[in-house]
Structures are given as structure tokens and as C-alpha cells.
């Protein structure tokens, strides 16, 4: 937040939101002015974090308008590794991707395509549904390497509920 920003300014609105930087999905209050988030803080009424935010949660709004954030499709125009790109429309990008996926399937079969899922901060259902419609069973997810072993150890040590943390009592 800029030191010049007054959160009590009449043009500032407070909107309830959630941080998605980890699985806790902590509640936060987003201070918005002229359509831009200018500050965030923990939401005292949210039961998961009781108004507390970690270091990432406290600065997550900085990622929204970061100058290196990609908000539109780019297409490589130089050789791989040259770092030369041009902005293209969403229609052009999607048409190009569809044509390439159709070519892969025609030449090598649907099983030539594989995907890897993330940590469910995005809609993993859509990725799995796409793979089903494409005809490939080759969908991998990090749950087998990360979540499941972690949950099993946490369950064995102190019982279930690995996400119910007490951030207000944490000294981290």
C-alpha cells in the first residue's frame, strides 16, 4: 500500500474476499479505489483466519497489477529462447491451440496428450473434463506426491483436519 493512500477516503470501498495463495483460503478485506485494490487485511469475521494473514496474504494485492503479470495471450515470433513475443487475440490463441491439439490427436492419438494438475487453486474439474472429452486418460495430479502423504502423516500424528489452523495463536 502506498503511504499516500488514505483508507478512510470517501472513494475507498471495502469488499470481502478470500486469499488463494494456499489451501487455507483466508478471508480478507480488500480496499478498492477507482477499480484497483490498494490494500488488503485479514477479515475478523472469517472463521479460518480470524483476521490474521500470513506474509504472502498481506501482499497478495501487489500481484494484481504487477508489470510482469501476463493478462493476455502472447505468441512467440522469434526462435525458441529469443524472448520475442507478440500479443494476439484470445480467438487467435484458442484457434491455434485447438489446431495443434487436433494435429497431435490425428498424428499420435489422444494418449499423446498428458496434463498435470496443480493445487486446486484453479478449477481442476475443467482440466479433467477436457482430458475426458479429448480421449486421454493421462491426467496427473500432485495429490499423490504431496497431499495424500502429508494428510496420512498428519492424521497419524495428531488426527485429521490439516487445514484448521489457529493463525491468531501462531508465532510464525
C-alpha positions as CSV (number, residue, x, y, z in Angstrom):
1,X,0.0,0.0,0.0
2,X,1.3,3.4,-0.8
3,X,1.9,5.7,2.1
4,X,-0.2,8.3,0.3
5,X,-3.3,6.2,0.4
6,X,-6.0,7.1,2.9
7,X,-8.2,4.1,3.6
8,X,-10.9,6.3,5.0
9,X,-11.1,8.3,1.8
10,X,-14.8,8.5,0.6
11,X,-13.7,6.9,-2.7
12,X,-12.5,3.7,-1.0
13,X,-14.8,0.7,-0.9
14,X,-14.2,-2.4,1.4
15,X,-15.0,-5.7,-0.2
16,X,-14.9,-9.1,1.3
17,X,-12.7,-11.6,-0.5
18,X,-10.5,-14.6,0.0
19,X,-6.8,-15.2,-0.4
20,X,-5.9,-18.2,-2.7
21,X,-2.2,-18.4,-2.1
22,X,-2.6,-21.6,-0.1
23,X,-5.3,-24.1,0.9
24,X,-6.4,-22.2,3.9
25,X,-8.3,-19.6,1.7
26,X,-8.1,-17.0,4.4
27,X,-10.8,-14.3,4.5
28,X,-9.6,-10.8,3.7
29,X,-10.9,-7.3,3.3
30,X,-9.9,-5.7,0.0
31,X,-9.8,-1.9,-0.1
32,X,-10.7,-0.8,-3.6
33,X,-10.4,2.7,-5.1
34,X,-11.2,3.5,-8.7
35,X,-11.5,-0.2,-9.5
36,X,-8.0,-1.1,-8.1
37,X,-7.2,-3.0,-4.9
38,X,-5.0,-0.7,-2.9
39,X,-4.7,-2.6,0.4
40,X,-5.8,-5.9,2.0
41,X,-6.1,-7.0,5.6
42,X,-7.5,-10.0,7.3
43,X,-11.2,-10.3,7.9
44,X,-12.0,-10.6,11.6
45,X,-15.3,-12.3,10.9
46,X,-13.8,-15.1,8.8
47,X,-13.5,-18.3,11.0
48,X,-10.5,-19.8,9.3
49,X,-8.0,-17.0,10.0
50,X,-9.9,-14.7,12.4
51,X,-8.5,-11.6,10.9
52,X,-4.9,-12.8,10.6
53,X,-2.9,-13.1,7.3
54,X,0.5,-14.6,6.6
55,X,3.2,-12.7,4.8
56,X,2.0,-13.7,1.4
57,X,-1.6,-12.9,2.2
58,X,-0.6,-9.4,3.3
59,X,1.0,-8.5,0.0
60,X,-1.1,-10.6,-2.5
61,X,-2.7,-7.5,-4.0
62,X,0.7,-6.5,-5.4
63,X,0.4,-9.3,-7.9
64,X,-2.8,-7.9,-9.4
65,X,-1.1,-5.1,-11.3
66,X,2.5,-6.2,-11.4
67,X,4.1,-5.1,-14.6
68,X,5.4,-8.6,-15.4
69,X,2.0,-10.3,-15.0
70,X,0.5,-11.7,-18.2
71,X,-3.1,-10.7,-18.7
72,X,-3.4,-11.6,-22.4
73,X,-2.1,-14.3,-24.8
74,X,1.3,-14.0,-26.4
75,X,2.7,-15.9,-29.3
76,X,6.4,-16.5,-29.9
77,X,7.6,-14.7,-33.0
78,X,11.4,-15.5,-32.8
79,X,13.3,-18.7,-32.2
80,X,12.7,-20.6,-29.0
81,X,14.7,-18.8,-26.3
82,X,15.0,-15.5,-28.1
83,X,12.3,-14.0,-25.8
84,X,10.4,-12.4,-28.7
85,X,6.6,-12.3,-28.4
86,X,3.7,-10.6,-29.9
87,X,0.3,-10.0,-28.4
88,X,-2.5,-11.9,-30.1
89,X,-6.3,-12.0,-29.6
90,X,-7.9,-14.7,-27.4
91,X,-9.7,-16.0,-30.5
92,X,-6.4,-16.4,-32.4
93,X,-4.7,-18.1,-29.4
94,X,-7.6,-20.5,-28.9
95,X,-7.8,-21.3,-32.6
96,X,-4.1,-22.0,-32.7
97,X,-4.2,-24.2,-29.7
98,X,-7.2,-26.2,-31.0
99,X,-5.5,-26.7,-34.3
100,X,-2.3,-28.0,-32.6
101,X,-4.3,-30.3,-30.3
102,X,-6.3,-31.7,-33.3
103,X,-3.0,-32.3,-35.2
104,X,-1.4,-34.1,-32.2
105,X,-4.5,-36.3,-31.8
106,X,-4.6,-37.1,-35.6
107,X,-0.9,-38.0,-35.8
108,X,-0.2,-39.7,-32.5
109,X,-3.6,-40.5,-30.8
110,X,-5.3,-38.9,-27.8
111,X,-3.0,-40.6,-25.4
112,X,-0.1,-38.5,-26.6
113,X,-1.5,-35.7,-24.5
114,X,-0.9,-35.5,-20.8
115,X,-1.7,-32.9,-18.2
116,X,-0.5,-32.2,-14.6
117,X,-2.9,-30.6,-12.1
118,X,-2.0,-28.1,-9.5
119,X,-3.1,-27.5,-6.0
120,X,-6.8,-26.8,-6.7
121,X,-6.5,-23.0,-6.5
122,X,-7.9,-23.3,-10.0
123,X,-10.8,-25.4,-11.3
124,X,-9.3,-28.8,-11.7
125,X,-12.6,-30.3,-12.8
126,X,-12.4,-28.4,-16.1
127,X,-9.0,-29.9,-16.8
128,X,-10.1,-33.4,-16.1
129,X,-13.3,-33.0,-18.1
130,X,-11.3,-31.6,-21.1
131,X,-9.0,-34.7,-21.0
132,X,-12.0,-37.0,-20.8
133,X,-13.6,-35.3,-23.9
134,X,-10.2,-35.3,-25.7
135,X,-9.9,-39.0,-25.0
136,X,-6.8,-39.2,-22.9
137,X,-6.5,-40.8,-19.5
138,X,-3.1,-39.2,-18.9
139,X,-4.0,-36.8,-16.2
140,X,-1.6,-36.5,-13.3
141,X,-2.2,-34.6,-10.1
142,X,0.2,-33.7,-7.3
143,X,-2.1,-35.1,-4.7
144,X,-0.3,-38.4,-4.9
145,X,3.1,-36.9,-4.2
146,X,2.1,-34.1,-1.8
147,X,-1.4,-34.0,-0.2
148,X,-2.1,-37.7,0.4
149,X,1.3,-38.5,2.2
150,X,1.0,-35.2,4.1
151,X,-2.5,-36.0,5.2
152,X,-1.7,-39.5,6.2
153,X,1.3,-38.4,8.4
154,X,-0.8,-35.6,10.0
155,X,-3.7,-37.9,10.6
156,X,-1.3,-40.5,12.3
157,X,0.4,-37.8,14.4
158,X,-2.5,-35.6,15.6
159,X,-5.7,-36.5,13.8
160,X,-7.5,-35.2,10.8
161,X,-8.2,-31.5,9.8
162,X,-4.8,-30.4,8.5
163,X,-6.3,-27.1,7.3
164,X,-7.9,-26.0,10.5
165,X,-5.1,-23.9,11.8
166,X,-5.0,-21.2,14.6
167,X,-3.3,-18.3,12.9
168,X,-4.1,-15.9,15.7
169,X,-2.1,-18.0,18.1
170,X,0.7,-18.7,15.7
171,X,4.1,-17.1,16.3
172,X,5.3,-17.6,12.8
